[in-house]
Amino acid sequence: MEWLDMAITAGIWALEILAIAVPVALTVAYTTYVERRVIGIMQIRKGCNRVGPFGLLQPLADGLKLFLKETIIPTNANKLLFVAAPVLALVPALVAFAVVPFGETRLFGIWDKEHVMAISHLNVGLLYILAISSLSIYGVLMAGWASNSKYALIGAVRATCQMISYEIAMGFALVCVLMLAGSMDLAVIVNAQAGGFWHWYIIPLFPMFLVYFISGCAESNRTPFDLVEGDAELVAGHIVEYSGMWFATFSLAEYGAMILISLLTSILFLGGWHAPIPALDFIPGTIWLLLKAAFFIFVFIWFRATFPRYRYDQMMRLGWKVFLPWTLAWIAVLGICTYAGELYEGLQFLSDAIGFYQPWRS
Amino acid sequence: MLEAGFFYLFAAMVIVGGMGVVLARNTMHSVMFLIFCFFNAAGLFFLLDAEFLGIILILIYVGAVMVLFMFVIMMLEVNQAKLKEGFLQYLPIGGMIALILLIEFIAASGSGVFHTDAIAAVGHFGKDVNNTVEIGKVLYTQYLLGFEIAAIILLVALVGSIVLTLRTRKDAKYQNISKQVNVRKEDRLRKVRM
């Protein structure tokens, strides 16, 4: 019976993966639609409204168009890596969703214990996400190099510098979250913020919340940090030689990363699946999480409609000279506050204030 | 049984990756093989219940070190003919090093130090043992001095590399951002009574 058990387990895994991957793909498709409509409204024009009612079938039409387009591979390109690059970009964006907890459930009372709704409930979930999202750079790098085009290469070089710089600030912002939650398990981090919005980490970590979200914006190459594909000077950066479905794969990866950052910001700073006030707990947690994430996706689009592109040196300065000192200082502040009471009796109120957010200390 | 199967899979892939690094003609392909190799080495760590080390291996080596590697290699123009020129010249030294390493490996594996009985049994810990917490405890108590020394060495290297690259060119025009931000209307605009 051992083989049967293994087969059943494998089947359940496959279903779990599909249950995450298919909604992510659909969300990506409709994020492009929402993006065009929202930017349309912000710029006082209509946006797409021709295909289907309110233009709702536009993403399907786009998909069909891209699918039917010819894929052109440049003659002097490194064919293997040229084809592998979009896949390398897409895989990390999707694999990272494996540890994102979408809520807790008892499956309508069948289980007597709360189970976390994630494909894999890792006790180093946060590190896993950091590690996987740092891999998304390879797709861009490979695409830039394999295309054998100067614009693509410059775009890839810029992307590398940008991602490496902002990853550091991002990592340190997450260290602050760890210092409060005392665990790298995403479900534990969310449950540390249970009990209303005054428990959310956005309150003690407001600067870190800004750093994380803006770094996330830079990591996923969204405007105002889309120098990677800065069309005024680089045509389209690393994707300049791509067409058809391979091009679509890149944008799928970009929007996937955007959704991931939105979900993670809600999980780490806005209490994940917990309602803002306990009285609203009758609405399922997953809906709360998705609502929060949807809000951040909207903010991403809002950024794009509002801000002009950063200049390259200013962007580097923001990463290294503004965000990095901020995050380092905030780590020191949190650490000192945590143990201030033990060092000096009069500072006990600081420890108590921070201790309110640190379930591991009580 | 499944565990042993995965061990052989990861171990074989590490070796394939390592061979690929050396044998690939294209340097870019070599780097990709090395990344593949690191991934499978991380898989071996996972099999040993060392999930923290495994993920750190991916985060540091694949996510940061290899990116910089690739960054440098991307800029090189690799000429195959030129690469082959020195092949015979370096063959004696290279061959000697390879031979010494091979003898060392055979001697080490035959010495019995790595025999399964000699190594502390690699049992699996319960779910409540947190790898990260255990490493943190050991690192910040027992090995604190070594940890701090390593940190200081890294800091010195960091400062050193910045000092090496820091030079102000006289012919280039730099902007002083704090100066730009601090400009007031009065500095630029002068009202003249006509």
Interface residues (C-beta under 8 A of the other chain):
Chain A: N78 L80 L81 L122 N123 V124 L127 Y128 L130 A131 I132 S134 L135 I137 Y138 L141 G144 W145 A146 L153 A156 V157 T160 I164 E167 M184 R317
Chain B: N26 M28 H29 M32 I35 E51 F52 I55 I56 I58 L59 V62 G63 A64 V67 L68 M70 F71 M74 N130 N131 T132 I177
